[in-house]
């Protein structure tokens, strides 16, 4: 019985964590503001120029 409840708990936690990862724009941090992370993050701002510029400004602050 304990094993079954553990498996159910793991599946539920996985579903919750997967749901949290989707949607929203990337935040400016050291990973998203350098190299390949920057390329991937900027794709998310394709049709939102003001948000893209704000992201780049925050990246400049992070990199200082």
PyMOL CGO cylinders between C-alpha atoms (Angstrom):
from pymol import cmd
from pymol.cgo import CYLINDER

trace = [
    CYLINDER, 0.00, 0.00, 0.00, 2.84, 2.38, 0.85, 0.3, 1, 1, 1, 1, 1, 1,
    CYLINDER, 2.84, 2.38, 0.85, 4.45, 1.83, -2.57, 0.3, 1, 1, 1, 1, 1, 1,
    CYLINDER, 4.45, 1.83, -2.57, 1.19, 2.62, -4.39, 0.3, 1, 1, 1, 1, 1, 1,
    CYLINDER, 1.19, 2.62, -4.39, 0.70, 5.87, -2.47, 0.3, 1, 1, 1, 1, 1, 1,
    CYLINDER, 0.70, 5.87, -2.47, 4.32, 6.84, -3.16, 0.3, 1, 1, 1, 1, 1, 1,
    CYLINDER, 4.32, 6.84, -3.16, 3.85, 6.27, -6.89, 0.3, 1, 1, 1, 1, 1, 1,
    CYLINDER, 3.85, 6.27, -6.89, 0.65, 8.31, -6.90, 0.3, 1, 1, 1, 1, 1, 1,
    CYLINDER, 0.65, 8.31, -6.90, 2.45, 11.09, -5.02, 0.3, 1, 1, 1, 1, 1, 1,
    CYLINDER, 2.45, 11.09, -5.02, 5.34, 11.13, -7.47, 0.3, 1, 1, 1, 1, 1, 1,
    CYLINDER, 5.34, 11.13, -7.47, 2.97, 11.29, -10.45, 0.3, 1, 1, 1, 1, 1, 1,
    CYLINDER, 2.97, 11.29, -10.45, 0.99, 14.12, -8.85, 0.3, 1, 1, 1, 1, 1, 1,
    CYLINDER, 0.99, 14.12, -8.85, 4.14, 16.09, -8.03, 0.3, 1, 1, 1, 1, 1, 1,
    CYLINDER, 4.14, 16.09, -8.03, 5.46, 15.60, -11.57, 0.3, 1, 1, 1, 1, 1, 1,
    CYLINDER, 5.46, 15.60, -11.57, 2.20, 16.91, -13.03, 0.3, 1, 1, 1, 1, 1, 1,
    CYLINDER, 2.20, 16.91, -13.03, 2.28, 19.99, -10.80, 0.3, 1, 1, 1, 1, 1, 1,
    CYLINDER, 2.28, 19.99, -10.80, 5.91, 20.77, -11.60, 0.3, 1, 1, 1, 1, 1, 1,
    CYLINDER, 5.91, 20.77, -11.60, 5.35, 20.29, -15.33, 0.3, 1, 1, 1, 1, 1, 1,
    CYLINDER, 5.35, 20.29, -15.33, 2.41, 22.69, -15.21, 0.3, 1, 1, 1, 1, 1, 1,
    CYLINDER, 2.41, 22.69, -15.21, 4.52, 25.34, -13.48, 0.3, 1, 1, 1, 1, 1, 1,
    CYLINDER, 4.52, 25.34, -13.48, 7.18, 25.35, -16.19, 0.3, 1, 1, 1, 1, 1, 1,
    CYLINDER, 7.18, 25.35, -16.19, 4.96, 26.37, -19.09, 0.3, 1, 1, 1, 1, 1, 1,
    CYLINDER, 4.96, 26.37, -19.09, 3.84, 29.81, -20.10, 0.3, 1, 1, 1, 1, 1, 1,
    CYLINDER, 3.84, 29.81, -20.10, 5.20, 33.21, -19.27, 0.3, 1, 1, 1, 1, 1, 1,
    CYLINDER, 5.20, 33.21, -19.27, 8.27, 34.97, -20.48, 0.3, 1, 1, 1, 1, 1, 1,
    CYLINDER, 8.27, 34.97, -20.48, 11.79, 34.02, -19.42, 0.3, 1, 1, 1, 1, 1, 1,
    CYLINDER, 11.79, 34.02, -19.42, 13.35, 36.04, -16.61, 0.3, 1, 1, 1, 1, 1, 1,
    CYLINDER, 13.35, 36.04, -16.61, 16.68, 37.81, -16.84, 0.3, 1, 1, 1, 1, 1, 1,
    CYLINDER, 16.68, 37.81, -16.84, 19.30, 35.74, -15.01, 0.3, 1, 1, 1, 1, 1, 1,
    CYLINDER, 19.30, 35.74, -15.01, 22.87, 34.63, -15.64, 0.3, 1, 1, 1, 1, 1, 1,
    CYLINDER, 22.87, 34.63, -15.64, 21.74, 31.56, -17.61, 0.3, 1, 1, 1, 1, 1, 1,
    CYLINDER, 21.74, 31.56, -17.61, 19.22, 33.33, -19.85, 0.3, 1, 1, 1, 1, 1, 1,
    CYLINDER, 19.22, 33.33, -19.85, 21.49, 36.32, -20.42, 0.3, 1, 1, 1, 1, 1, 1,
    CYLINDER, 21.49, 36.32, -20.42, 24.47, 34.52, -21.92, 0.3, 1, 1, 1, 1, 1, 1,
    CYLINDER, 24.47, 34.52, -21.92, 25.17, 32.53, -25.05, 0.3, 1, 1, 1, 1, 1, 1,
    CYLINDER, 25.17, 32.53, -25.05, 22.64, 29.91, -26.07, 0.3, 1, 1, 1, 1, 1, 1,
    CYLINDER, 22.64, 29.91, -26.07, 20.31, 30.87, -23.22, 0.3, 1, 1, 1, 1, 1, 1,
    CYLINDER, 20.31, 30.87, -23.22, 20.00, 34.37, -24.71, 0.3, 1, 1, 1, 1, 1, 1,
    CYLINDER, 20.00, 34.37, -24.71, 19.15, 32.95, -28.13, 0.3, 1, 1, 1, 1, 1, 1,
    CYLINDER, 19.15, 32.95, -28.13, 16.43, 30.72, -26.69, 0.3, 1, 1, 1, 1, 1, 1,
    CYLINDER, 16.43, 30.72, -26.69, 15.02, 33.46, -24.44, 0.3, 1, 1, 1, 1, 1, 1,
    CYLINDER, 15.02, 33.46, -24.44, 14.79, 36.06, -27.21, 0.3, 1, 1, 1, 1, 1, 1,
    CYLINDER, 14.79, 36.06, -27.21, 12.66, 33.71, -29.35, 0.3, 1, 1, 1, 1, 1, 1,
    CYLINDER, 12.66, 33.71, -29.35, 9.96, 34.02, -26.67, 0.3, 1, 1, 1, 1, 1, 1,
    CYLINDER, 9.96, 34.02, -26.67, 9.84, 37.82, -27.22, 0.3, 1, 1, 1, 1, 1, 1,
    CYLINDER, 9.84, 37.82, -27.22, 9.28, 37.53, -30.98, 0.3, 1, 1, 1, 1, 1, 1,
    CYLINDER, 9.28, 37.53, -30.98, 6.13, 39.72, -31.11, 0.3, 1, 1, 1, 1, 1, 1,
    CYLINDER, 6.13, 39.72, -31.11, 6.64, 41.80, -27.97, 0.3, 1, 1, 1, 1, 1, 1,
    CYLINDER, 6.64, 41.80, -27.97, 9.30, 44.45, -28.59, 0.3, 1, 1, 1, 1, 1, 1,
    CYLINDER, 9.30, 44.45, -28.59, 8.82, 46.42, -25.31, 0.3, 1, 1, 1, 1, 1, 1,
    CYLINDER, 8.82, 46.42, -25.31, 9.19, 43.24, -23.23, 0.3, 1, 1, 1, 1, 1, 1,
    CYLINDER, 9.19, 43.24, -23.23, 12.19, 42.21, -25.33, 0.3, 1, 1, 1, 1, 1, 1,
    CYLINDER, 12.19, 42.21, -25.33, 13.90, 45.53, -24.68, 0.3, 1, 1, 1, 1, 1, 1,
    CYLINDER, 13.90, 45.53, -24.68, 13.12, 45.32, -20.95, 0.3, 1, 1, 1, 1, 1, 1,
    CYLINDER, 13.12, 45.32, -20.95, 14.64, 41.81, -20.90, 0.3, 1, 1, 1, 1, 1, 1,
    CYLINDER, 14.64, 41.81, -20.90, 17.80, 43.07, -22.62, 0.3, 1, 1, 1, 1, 1, 1,
    CYLINDER, 17.80, 43.07, -22.62, 18.08, 45.98, -20.18, 0.3, 1, 1, 1, 1, 1, 1,
    CYLINDER, 18.08, 45.98, -20.18, 17.80, 43.61, -17.22, 0.3, 1, 1, 1, 1, 1, 1,
    CYLINDER, 17.80, 43.61, -17.22, 20.43, 41.36, -18.80, 0.3, 1, 1, 1, 1, 1, 1,
    CYLINDER, 20.43, 41.36, -18.80, 22.77, 44.33, -19.02, 0.3, 1, 1, 1, 1, 1, 1,
    CYLINDER, 22.77, 44.33, -19.02, 22.26, 44.92, -15.30, 0.3, 1, 1, 1, 1, 1, 1,
    CYLINDER, 22.26, 44.92, -15.30, 22.85, 41.24, -14.50, 0.3, 1, 1, 1, 1, 1, 1,
    CYLINDER, 22.85, 41.24, -14.50, 26.07, 41.15, -16.51, 0.3, 1, 1, 1, 1, 1, 1,
    CYLINDER, 26.07, 41.15, -16.51, 27.58, 44.22, -14.82, 0.3, 1, 1, 1, 1, 1, 1,
]
cmd.load_cgo(trace, "trace")
